[in-house]
């Protein structure tokens, strides 16, 4: 995993990481457009719900990818610099993910 630079609430990502994230976001956007089309075509509710579940999985997967990078970069850097406030930030993130 490539280490990123975090400071002043900004994360500098490599071009490769930006491409990875954008590719996944584009895929999610495509899934949403597909559901809009399904609704316009009066497709069966079950089929739409299955696609919504797929989107939810895609978003969760992307969130975990970004969280993992955050832990290995921003959080690690903050702890190395003795910034313990980052623990509160991390706890807040975990609480959000556990809803």
N, C-alpha and C positions, 0 to 999 in steps of 0.2 A: 504494500500500500504506500503510495506516494504521500509524503508529508506536506501539508499545506501550511501557509502562514496565516495566523489569526492575530488581529490586534484591533483595538478600538471598535469592537463589534462588527468586524468585517473579515470575511474569509477569502483569501486569494486562492483560487483553484487553478489547477493546471488546465491547459487547453483540452487535454485528453479527458479529464474529469468533467469539464463543462460539456464536452461532446457526449459522454456517457449519460449525464443527467438529462441533457436536452433530447437525446434519442428516446429515453424512457418517457419523458414528458410528451413528446410528439406521439408516441404509441398510445399513451393514456388519452390524449386529445382525440386521436383517431377513434378510440373506443367510444368516447362520449359522442362524437359525431355519428357513429354507427347507431347508437341508442336513439339519438334524435330522429334518425331516419326510420328506425323501427317504430317509434311512436307515431310518426307521420303516416306510416303504412299500416297502422292499426294492428301491429303484430301482437301475438299472444303474450299476456302478462308474464307467464313463466319464462319465456325466452328472454324478455327484457330483464327480468330479475336475475337470470343467470349471467347476463352480460354486466349488470351492475355489480354482481359479486366479483366478477373478473376484474373490474375496474378497482374495486375496493382492495383486492389482493395486490394489484399493480401499485397502487398508491402506498400501501403498507410496505411493500418491498422497497420502493424508492425511499420512503422515510427511513427505513432501517439502514439502507445504504448510506444515506446522508448522516444519520446518527453515528454509525460506525466510524465514518471519516471524521466527524466532529470529535469523537472520543479520542481517536488516535492523533489528532492534530491540535485543535483549539484547547480541549480540556487538558491534554498532556502538557502543552506549552504553558498554560495558566498555572498548573500545579508545579511545574518546574520553576516558575517564577514566583512561587509562594502566594499566588492569588487564590485564596480559599473561598472567595465569593462565588467562584465557578461551581462549587459544590451545590450551592443553593439553586443555581441555574440548572444544573444537572438533575437535581431532585424534582424541580418543576417539570422538566422534560419527561422524566419517568412517570410522573403523575398524569401528564397528558396522554402518554402512550398507554396507560393502564385503564383508561376510561372505557 
